[in-house]
Amino acid sequence: MYATIWALVPPLVAIVLALITKEVYSSLFVGILVGGILHANFSPAGTLDAIISDGLISAVADTAGIFIFLVELGILVALIKFIKHIRSRSCSLHRRKNTVVNCFINHTTFFSN
């Protein structure tokens, strides 16, 4: 399949699907799936092996440290947002116990965005 007309099929499938459905990620996934099927000569097990071993692992192998760092950073940001949400809810639910100054101190001492 290398350097033949069949090499143009997966990108064309992805582009046409993206233009028709307006769903870019699913269209790219279908394009990758079509490329894996053509690469493995229509073998389901070979398709899965080609997509994971030849595609995903080789693409992520060089930048695995950056990838792991970005995942951890995303988890930390989500955790901080969740904690800020809980603190803001506690200030609005218990207005008799918390003063405006106490709510301000709670929000500024943890993290300020």
Order of alpha helices (4+ residues) and beta strands (2+ residues): alpha-alpha-alpha-alpha-alpha
